[in-house]
Each structure stands twice: as C-alpha cells, then as structure tokens.
Amino acid sequence: MAMRMCNGVSILLTLASLLRSAVSDSSSMSQRDAQGHPHAIPCKGFLASDERVECGLFDVPLDWAHPELGRDKLHYTRYRTDPDAEREGTIFVVPTYNPATSPLSLSNPEQMWTITTASSLHNGTGGKFDIVIWTPRGYPARQPGQGLTAPGHVKCFTNDEERAAFYRRASKELGIEPAWGERMEFLQEQKYEDAKNWLQLQSMMIDECLRKQNGTILSYLGTVATVRDLVAMADAFDGPGSAVNFWGTDSGTLIGEYLLQMFPERAGRVVLQAPKDLRAYLYKDTYETWKEELLHASGILSRFSEACVKNNQQDCSTKVHDQILDPDGLTLLEHSMFVLARNTYIGWRNALAVDLNNAALTSAFKPVAFGNTTYNAAETLNGLQHVEHLGGWTLSMMPVFCGDKVADYNPEDAAARMREIAALLKEDIHLAPLLSSSVFPSLNYLCHLWPVRAVERLAVLNIEPPKTLAVSPLVIQYSANPFARRRPLSHVVPGIQNARSVVQMKFGNHVFDPETCMGRIILDYLREGKVSQSLL
C-alpha cells in the first residue's frame, strides 16, 4: 500500500436476528431475480432548465434476496456526459451526513451541488462520465429529492410543538422537572443528574419513534442493501458487469468501503475521502467511538483556534485556493467548524445565555466582519443555535449506523450498557468544554438504544486471500481534520493490497475544490484511474 503526503490545502427483533453474510460476488447477485430500473421524472428548480441534467427514481427491491417482499425507489440526479465525448461510464457520488467534509453542505443542497461541483467534476474528467448523485436508503434527503427516496430517513415528530409535548409528557412520567424551554434548549449548565435523565428520555423517545414507524421497513436501511442498489444502478446506466466508479466522503465512504468488501471485482475508480474506520464501525461500541471522536475534534479545533484565530495567523497553516485566508475568513471557517462539531457530537442544545457563560467557548469567538456587519460572540452563537435547531425531528443516521452493527440486539445487554453509560457520563460530561460546558452523545453514538438490525449485514470482512484490484482505490486522509482521524489502511480497506493513500498535512480546505492540491488529485484519479506523480 503506497502512501504520499500532500501539503495543500422490540418490534423487529425476529427479522433483525436473521444475520446473513454479505460477502458476495457479482455472479451471486446476477442469480437473484431482482433488478433495478431507472425512471426519469421532472427536475425541479433551476435544474429543470439544464438539458444536461436528468432527475429520476430508481426502482429497487426492499430485500435483494427476496424481491417478492416489495419494491421501493431511490432519488437520483444525473449530470450527463458531453454529447460529443467518448463516454467511459458513470461516477457515483453519495451525499454524506457530515457537511464538514462533503461536497454537500447545509448551505449547498442538491441543486446547487449539481450545477457547481458536478460541473467541476464533469469538466475535470473530460466530460466522459455521467455524474450521478443519489440519496441512499435511510439518508437525510435534500431538495429537490426531499422525501422521494423510500425507505427514507426516520422522522419522529412533525414539528417543534409535537417534540416538545413528548418531552414534557415523558419528563412527567419520570418525575423530572424539565430543565429546558420550548425550543428544547437547556436553560442552565447541565449537571450529572441532567445527563442521566436525558439518557432515560432519549431511550423513551426512541421507543416513541419506533411506535410510529413501519418496523419491517426499518430493517431494509442497511449499507449492504445500499451497495446492492449502487451495483444495480451501475448495471442499468453502464451495462451489466460494468466497473463501479464511486466517490464518497466522511460517512459516505462506508458505501465505498462496503463495495470493496462485497464486490471487489466490480470496483472501478473508488475515492474514499476522510474515510471511516470500517472495523470500528462494525464491531466497536458507539459510545466509546463518540468519546474518541469528540476529543479529537475538540483538540483539533483548540489548536486551530490558538494558532490561527487568536494569534492573527501566526503559525497558521490554513490555505484556501492556495492563498492564506484573511483573519475574518479564518474566523468564519472556525465558526463553521464549531457548529458542525456541535451538531455531530453533542446530543442536547443550550440556550444562548448558557453558552455565553462558557468562557472556553466564547474565547474562540472573536468578532468577525461579514459584509458591512461585524458580529460579536453573542450574535455568532445565536446564529449557530439557529442552525443547530434544525433537523431535530428525525433520528439522523441512527437507523443506518446502528442497524449495520454486526452484534445482534439483546435487551439484557442493552440494559446493562445503559447502566454503564449512565455511570460513565459522570466523568465524561465535561470532556469538551471548548464545544459545550457539558456534553452528551448524539443519537448516532447511542446504538444500545436501537433494537433494529438490518436484514442483511456485513458479517465477515473479506480479507483472505489479500486482493489486488484492477484499479487501486484512492484513500484521502487528513492530519488536521476535526471530523476525520487518520486511520490505518487495514481499517479502511482491509484485504486490499494496492490501495493508494494521500494525506493532507495541514488544516486546509476539506471540501472539494478543483483549485486545491487535493481537488486536483481527485480529478486526476477519476479521469485517469491513477494519480500522477507530479501531483504528489
């Protein structure tokens, strides 16, 4: 494996217990009496006027092993090859959950991505590839595909009022006096008792949410099914048995990592940018993963704040477009990282007054100019809380992440882990004061609360014998990314001998940009199937 450095910038337990090995080859898939079928639908917004763009729904079986159980659909957007170009295939791109390391962000939904990043990707690869972005099963949808993928993400409440009413009712059942207001923001710094109570409330919320769902559908949200969907889309768009080209970032890399495990012979040009640790994802306790990732993010942000923002760029190595950011640009970058870290790792919200009493947090928020307006710490934090407030009606990625766990759900084990976590929170509640005076894990890291497992899971890693793929996968990692620690390649692409690794050594711009070192490497690899030595 070669490495180079880049300095640039209790309702479904019966079904859930049916664990089947997902390690397979393409011949076994072709024997299944199931195929996927694309159906074009009208595009919305300004995509409707772009002749290069096709919007559609891709018909798939709920269970690839049992297509007779029903079918559903995936929403996709397809940016077509140039009509005069010699078409070489399709590059599939998945929206990722974490906007910090993804082409898709809170402010850059599907429409904007298609006409900006897809255009850059299209041009940078010579116009020879279709670019397909799709919303996988269980992933948060974005416009214009909002709600079109089914089974989609799991929604528990329809509005703030319904959510607040549930927590009032649940608190009364537990004999708890709510320490939060109508917006579900804590009105004072949380203590250990608040953390224990919140853990109980989150458990009750999961039970409430499960009662509102079709339990059978939840077992079809796994990543194994998503990879089978991906291979079916490649068959439909490029022909049976065609190479599957894929680019994923952050949690989206799991789809690529599963692809390499399940269908190594189908893998084409595969980019894993800021990848997840596949071994930890499958086997490790999620609460322990939360502690490690929280401490990593807090440490990176602390060092960045000290070196760059507070010291006016002294010892600051951050560049965007290979240019040093001005102080306000640095501060805006830091602020965006803070809100993303809080959204990713912290499972409760504070009222503004609570955050303003946190000296560790406010010290990182010096005034920043945006246009003709200068924002102080209070105004900035108030803006952050507006963003943090969004999306509180769903379970985020919990059904997918927890449903993929190899270990079956066991109620007795879950109850024991609940007690252990309640005890651990006594010390862990103050792990990251830079992000919040008191912290609590977000739902994605509380898998002991989620009883549903995917019908088909990746039971065994396909590592023997070691494999050399036709095209070396490209693994892109970062030494200073708050949301992605560097991982051993054996934990990202286990069993693959010829993976290529590129590491960005400085903080830099982690979002795709064709003008950065990393952006040029991605384009070069997707265009040529390898990375030019001149770029390393």
LUMBA-574571 format. One record per residue (C-alpha): x, y, z. Coordinates in steps of 0.25 Angstrom, whole numbers, padded with zeros to 4 digits, always signed. Layout:
<sites>
XYZ...
</sites>
This chain:
<sites>
+0000+0000+0000+0006+0013-0005+0005+0026+0003+0008+0040-0001+0007+0053+0006+0000+0066+0001+0003+0079+0008-0009+0086+0001-0020+0091+0006-0155-0020+0081-0163-0019+0069-0154-0025+0059-0145-0034+0066-0149-0046+0059-0145-0041+0045-0133-0034+0051-0128-0047+0056-0127-0052+0042-0112-0049+0040-0107-0053+0026-0093-0051+0021-0092-0040+0011-0078-0044+0006-0082-0048-0009-0078-0047-0023-0085-0041-0035-0089-0055-0040-0098-0058-0028-0104-0044-0030-0108-0047-0044-0114-0060-0040-0124-0052-0032-0138-0050-0038-0137-0035-0036-0133-0023-0044-0133-0008-0042-0140+0001-0052-0138+0016-0054-0150+0025-0057-0148+0039-0061-0156+0050-0054-0157+0065-0056-0146+0072-0049-0149+0084-0040-0144+0098-0038-0133+0103-0048-0129+0088-0051-0141+0088-0060-0135+0097-0070-0122+0090-0071-0122+0079-0082-0110+0072-0077-0118+0068-0064-0127+0057-0063-0135+0054-0050-0141+0041-0047-0145+0030-0038-0138+0017-0038-0147+0005-0034-0141-0006-0025-0146-0017-0017-0147-0015-0002-0139-0028+0000-0130-0032-0011-0130-0047-0006-0146-0047-0006-0151-0037-0017-0165-0043-0015-0166-0035-0002-0168-0022-0009-0160-0011-0016-0157+0004-0014-0149+0015-0020-0137+0024-0019-0136+0038-0024-0124+0042-0033-0119+0053-0041-0111+0050-0053-0101+0060-0060-0099+0054-0074-0086+0053-0082-0083+0063-0093-0091+0058-0106-0078+0058-0114-0069+0051-0103-0066+0037-0103-0074+0032-0091-0066+0024-0081-0076+0021-0070-0082+0027-0058-0077+0033-0045-0086+0031-0034-0086+0041-0022-0093+0040-0010-0098+0051-0001-0091+0050+0013-0097+0052+0027-0086+0062+0031-0085+0075+0023-0071+0078+0028-0064+0068+0019-0075+0067+0008-0078+0073-0005-0092+0075+0000-0094+0084+0012-0105+0091+0020-0104+0103+0010-0101+0095-0002-0113+0086-0005-0114+0076-0017-0118+0087-0027-0106+0095-0024-0097+0084-0024-0101+0079-0037-0098+0092-0044-0085+0095-0037-0078+0083-0032-0084+0073-0042-0080+0083-0053-0065+0084-0048-0065+0069-0047-0071+0067-0061-0061+0077-0067-0049+0072-0059-0051+0058-0064-0052+0062-0079-0067+0061-0080-0066+0046-0082-0074+0042-0069-0088+0043-0065-0088+0049-0051-0099+0042-0042-0103+0047-0028-0113+0039-0021-0120+0039-0007-0118+0025-0001-0127+0017+0008-0129+0024+0021-0120+0036+0018-0125+0050+0020-0132+0055+0008-0129+0069+0001-0137+0077-0009-0141+0075-0019-0141+0060-0015-0148+0063-0002-0155+0050+0002-0154+0043-0011-0145+0032-0007-0152+0022+0001-0150+0016+0010-0144+0029+0014-0139+0035+0027-0147+0033+0040-0156+0044+0045-0161+0044+0059-0168+0058+0060-0175+0067+0050-0171+0080+0057-0165+0086+0069-0178+0086+0077-0180+0071+0076-0166+0069+0080-0167+0078+0092-0180+0072+0096-0174+0058+0096-0162+0062+0105-0172+0069+0115-0180+0056+0116-0168+0047+0117-0162+0056+0128-0175+0056+0136-0175+0040+0135-0161+0040+0140-0163+0050+0151-0154+0060+0145-0155+0075+0145-0151+0080+0131-0138+0088+0131-0141+0093+0116-0150+0102+0109-0160+0101+0098-0149+0100+0088-0142+0088+0095-0131+0097+0100-0125+0095+0114-0127+0108+0122-0115+0105+0131-0102+0097+0130-0105+0082+0131-0101+0074+0143-0099+0059+0144-0113+0057+0148-0118+0064+0135-0109+0055+0127-0115+0042+0134-0129+0048+0132-0126+0051+0117-0121+0037+0115-0135+0032+0120-0142+0042+0112-0135+0038+0099-0138+0024+0102-0153+0027+0103-0152+0036+0090-0146+0024+0082-0158+0015+0087-0168+0026+0084-0162+0028+0070-0162+0013+0067-0177+0012+0070-0179+0022+0059-0171+0014+0049-0173+0002+0040-0164-0007+0047-0162-0016+0035-0157-0004+0026-0146-0001+0037-0139-0014+0035-0136-0010+0020-0128+0002+0023-0114-0005+0024-0102-0001+0016-0101-0015+0010-0115-0012+0003-0109+0001-0002-0097-0005-0008-0106-0015-0016-0114-0003-0020-0101+0004-0025-0097-0008-0033-0111-0009-0039-0110+0006-0043-0097+0003-0050-0103-0009-0057-0114+0000-0062-0106+0012-0066-0094+0006-0071-0097-0009-0075-0097-0022-0067-0084-0025-0060-0078-0011-0063-0068-0005-0053-0074+0003-0042-0067+0017-0040-0070+0023-0027-0066+0036-0019-0070+0037-0004-0067+0046+0007-0068+0044+0022-0079+0035+0026-0082+0033+0011-0069+0026+0010-0075+0014+0017-0082+0011+0004-0069+0010-0004-0063+0002+0007-0074-0008+0007-0073-0008-0008-0059-0013-0008-0063-0024+0002-0075-0029-0005-0071-0027-0020-0056-0025-0021-0057-0030-0035-0067-0019-0039-0059-0007-0033-0054+0003-0043-0049+0017-0038-0052+0018-0024-0049+0030-0015-0050+0029+0000-0049+0044+0005-0048+0045+0020-0052+0031+0022-0058+0024+0034-0051+0012+0041-0059+0000+0036-0054-0009+0047-0059+0001+0058-0072+0003+0050-0075-0011+0050-0071-0016+0064-0067-0005+0073-0077+0001+0084-0082+0014+0079-0081+0021+0092-0066+0019+0092-0065+0023+0078-0072+0036+0082-0062+0039+0093-0050+0037+0083-0056+0045+0072-0061+0057+0082-0047+0058+0088-0041+0058+0074-0050+0069+0069-0048+0077+0081-0033+0076+0081-0032+0080+0066-0041+0092+0068-0034+0096+0080-0021+0096+0073-0026+0103+0061-0033+0114+0069-0020+0116+0077-0010+0116+0065-0019+0123+0055-0030+0132+0060-0025+0137+0073-0011+0139+0068-0015+0146+0055-0010+0135+0046+0003+0133+0054+0007+0118+0052-0005+0117+0044-0004+0107+0032-0018+0108+0027-0020+0112+0012-0032+0112+0002-0029+0113-0013-0014+0112-0008-0016+0126-0002-0015+0130+0012-0029+0134+0018-0031+0148+0024-0034+0148+0039-0049+0149+0037-0048+0138+0027-0041+0129+0037-0051+0133+0048-0063+0129+0039-0056+0116+0035-0054+0113+0050-0069+0117+0053-0074+0107+0043-0065+0096+0048-0071+0099+0062-0085+0098+0058-0083+0085+0050-0075+0079+0062-0087+0082+0072-0097+0076+0062-0089+0064+0060-0085+0060+0074-0094+0067+0084-0108+0062+0087-0114+0073+0094-0115+0088+0092-0112+0100+0101-0120+0114+0102-0111+0125+0097-0109+0130+0111-0103+0117+0115-0093+0117+0104-0089+0131+0107-0085+0127+0121-0075+0117+0116-0062+0124+0115-0055+0113+0108-0065+0114+0096-0067+0129+0096-0052+0132+0096-0051+0125+0082-0062+0134+0076-0055+0148+0074-0063+0158+0066-0063+0155+0051-0067+0164+0039-0077+0159+0029-0080+0169+0018-0083+0182+0025-0087+0176+0038-0078+0171+0050-0083+0160+0058-0079+0158+0073-0079+0145+0080-0093+0146+0085-0098+0149+0071-0090+0138+0065-0094+0127+0075-0109+0132+0073-0107+0129+0058-0101+0115+0061-0112+0111+0070-0122+0114+0059-0115+0104+0050-0113+0094+0062-0128+0095+0064-0131+0089+0050-0134+0075+0048-0138+0071+0062-0150+0063+0057-0142+0051+0052-0133+0040+0057-0122+0045+0047-0113+0034+0043-0116+0025+0055-0125+0014+0048-0114+0012+0037-0101+0013+0046-0107+0005+0057-0115-0005+0048-0101-0009+0042-0095-0013+0055-0091-0028+0054-0095-0032+0068-0110-0035+0069-0118-0026+0079-0120-0033+0092-0129-0026+0102-0122-0030+0114-0108-0026+0109-0115-0013+0105-0120-0010+0119-0106-0013+0125-0099-0004+0115-0110+0007+0119-0105+0006+0133-0091+0006+0129-0092+0019+0121-0101+0026+0132-0089+0024+0141-0078+0028+0131-0085+0041+0128-0081+0046+0142-0067+0048+0137-0070+0049+0122-0080+0061+0123-0068+0071+0123-0060+0064+0112-0060+0076+0103-0063+0090+0109-0058+0097+0096-0070+0092+0090-0080+0092+0101-0079+0093+0116-0086+0080+0117-0087+0069+0106-0096+0057+0103-0095+0048+0091-0103+0050+0079-0112+0038+0075-0103+0032+0065-0094+0029+0077-0105+0022+0085-0107+0009+0078-0110+0001+0090-0124+0009+0089-0127+0004+0075-0133-0010+0075-0134-0012+0059-0123-0018+0051-0122-0019+0036-0127-0031+0030-0114-0033+0022-0101-0029+0029-0086-0029+0026-0084-0041+0036-0069-0044+0032-0058-0036+0026-0054-0041+0012-0039-0041+0015-0034-0054+0011-0027-0056+0002-0022-0042+0000-0026-0035-0013-0020-0027-0023-0031-0019-0030-0031-0015-0045-0031+0000-0041-0024+0004-0028-0034+0010-0018-0030+0025-0014-0031+0027+0001-0030+0042+0005-0028+0045+0019-0025+0058+0027-0015+0061+0039-0023+0072+0044-0038+0070+0041-0047+0071+0053-0057+0061+0047-0047+0050+0042-0035+0044+0049-0025+0037+0041-0027+0022+0040-0018+0010+0037-0022+0006+0023-0024-0008+0029-0036-0002+0036-0041+0005+0024-0039-0004+0012-0036-0018+0019-0031-0028+0010-0027-0019-0001-0013-0019-0005-0011-0008-0015-0019+0004-0009-0012+0017-0010-0012+0027+0001-0011+0042+0001-0010+0051+0013-0013+0065+0015-0003+0070+0026-0009+0084+0028-0023+0089+0033-0027+0094+0019-0040+0093+0011-0046+0079+0013-0058+0082+0003-0055+0078-0011-0049+0089-0019-0042+0087-0033-0033+0098-0030-0026+0092-0018-0016+0081-0017-0026+0070-0012-0036+0075-0023-0026+0073-0034-0022+0059-0029-0037+0055-0028-0039+0059-0042-0027+0053-0048-0030+0040-0041-0044+0040-0046-0040+0044-0060-0028+0035-0062-0030+0023-0052-0017+0027-0045-0011+0039-0038+0001+0046-0046+0014+0046-0038+0015+0061-0042+0003+0064-0032+0009+0057-0020
</sites>
